[in-house]
Amino acid sequence: MAYTTINKSTDYFNNKLYTGTGSSNAITGVGFQPDLTWIKQRNETRNSNLYDSIRGVQVYIQSSSTGGNGTYTNGLTAFGTDGFTVVSHDDVNKNSGTYASWNWKAGTTGSGTTGGSGTAKSYSYSVNTTAGFSIVKYTGNGSAGHTIPHHLGVVPKCILFKQLTGSNVDWKVYHEEIGNTHRLTLNDNTESNNDDSAFNDTSPTSTVFTVGGSSGTNPNNYDMIAYCFTNKTGYSKFGSYTGNGVATGTFTYLGFKPKLLMVKNASAAASWVMVDSERLGYNPNNSELFANNTNAEEANNQIDLLSNGFKMRANGTSINTSGSEYIYMAFGQSLVGSNNVACTAR
């Protein structure tokens, strides 16, 4: 029986490093036309910027900010068949700046009307069911029990929510491991918080996710974006582990080598740690970036990215405090694809 339906993860997700030029810069080598691109400068303090095909080029949101949509005419200006084009804004293309980008493919688009409680609202989406990823833009109605289709065909394990209009509204993060009564906040370092109004104490189904009356997930007549992810054997996994507080650390089995790993302490205040397979020198020399702040990358040497998972090599609060629950998001490549097709180890 096939281990995974994804023979080549880089058809759906890929890291791409580049150096800024300060002028129009076509970044190629992604391997597909991205529908979501997340860019962070590595060598200076700078906001990370997220662009997607539903909101359109030039329109960004920032993972470390409470702000909504912003527009840079000199930011990311095009999605190409093998990458994207950035122009001259320092956040994405400062001359001689070094940048990391993480890119996801969705692709099948559509629109419809939301359901559940309150006034039905319009929504649009882009989805890739093979990769278990969808982007959903919807309008809130302010009524607890509002349901929005996600089009994955299976239950989402993790959803990132951001209000696009208005200001000073936190990102909300649903993660199956902390449940539907709690949420995390992508733009800060706080632990998991009880929040009955975010997800209406209701877990997503294979067709819809449900939101409460929260301004962070369902503001009346305000636009929202939701990035929805689910587990795909040999490619993506969203789970948790418990820290052991010792330098040898815990090992977490994924069934693939992570190309991107995000870790958050759900039990205590700690940053969202991001490591990937492109920015390393050698394990465990994996430099860290942080979703919730503007810091340049740090060579903390805390995490081993292995062929079948990851292992902690330190006992810091952000990755391995004894007894703390950590949630993670991982994307990568198994060594065996569908029909037992061997893949190149990375």
C-alpha positions, 0 to 999 in steps of 0.5 A: 500500500502507498505510504504517501500520495505526495511523491515530491513535496516541492510540488506543493511547498518549498523554501526559497532563500534569496539576496535582495537587489533593491530593484525588481527581482524575479525569484525563481526556483520555487518549483510552482506558482505560489498561492501563499508566500511568507517572506522574512529578512534574515540579517536585520530586524524586519517585519515578515510579510505574507502575500496570497493569491486571494487577496492579490499581489502588493497586499500584505499582512504581517505575522508579528503585527495586529494590523490588517491589510497593507499595500506596498506597490514596491513589495511583492508585485507578481506570482510567477510560474516558478516563484514571485517578483519583489521590487524595492521595499526593505521588507522583501528586497533591500539591497544585499539583504538576505531573505527566507521565503516559504511558499505553498501551492493551493490553486483550485479557486471558487466562491460561495455563501457562508452558513450557520447562524446569522446573516449569510456572507460571501466567501472565496477560496483557493484549495489544494486537497492533495496537499491539504491546504486552503486559503479562505477569505470571508466576511464576518457576521458577528453571530456565534455559530457562523460556519465557513466552508474550507473545501479541504474535504477532511478535517483541518488540524490547524487554522490561522485567522487574521482580520483584514480590515480595521486595526489592532486585532490579534491573529487567532490560531486554532490547533487541534492539540489545544482544542476548540475552547482555546486559541493561540496568538501568532503575533505575540508570545502568550500561552494558550488562552481560553477563548469561547468566542473564537471558535464557538467551542466547536471543532472543524468538520470535514466541510466547515469551520465554525467561529464565535462572535469574536472580533478576531474570527468573526467581526460583523461586516469585516473581511477575514483570511483563514489559512487552513491546513491538515495532516498529509502522510509523508508531507505535513503534520500538526501535533504536539509533544511534552518537553522533558527539560533536558539537553538531550531533548525529546524526539518527535516522529513525523514520518518525513524530514521537515523542510519547515518546522514551527514550534510554540510553547502552549503552556507558557510565554515563548516565541513562535520558533521557525527553522527550516532545512535551507538556512542550516550549516549542519545539524543542529546548527539550525538558525531560528526566526520568529513568527511573532517578532521582527528579530533577525535570525539567531543561531541557537543550535537547539533543534535537529531536523532529522530524516523522520522527524525532529529532536530538541538539543536544548532545554529552553522555554521556547522548545523544551521546558519540562512538562510544557505542552508544545504544538508544532506545524511541519512540512517536508518530504518523506523518503518514499512516495506513493507506490513506494517510489523512492525520493531523494533524501534532503 
